[in-house]
Amino acid sequence: MKNIRIPKLLKNKYGIILILFAAWMLMFDENNIFRQIKITIEYNKLKKERLFFEQEIKNNSQGVKQLSDDPDLLEKLARERYMMKKSNEDVFLIIPD
């Protein structure tokens, strides 16, 4: 039979406990390394979304301020986007093919 070398770490009871503890924490625990990586990726994604929505809020609030200050711009927006009209006029839509 060949002489198999066993590392000193495996001969020591504290070494075995350390290895088991590390394996438990890396793979079997509720907050294991794979879950932590997944949570970090999701956190970074949510940070990017937050920045996007903060910029959208800033742009929309500027648009609302412009619309509240300029009634001509409000009328133009209502006519173009929502196809509104005055009571005494007809609107013809030209849709390109």
Secondary structure by P-SEA (a helix, b strand, c coil): ccccccccccccaaaaaaaaaaaaaaccccccaaaaaaaaaaaaaaaaaaaaaaaaaaaaaaaaaaaaacaaaaaaaaacccccccccbbbbbbbcc
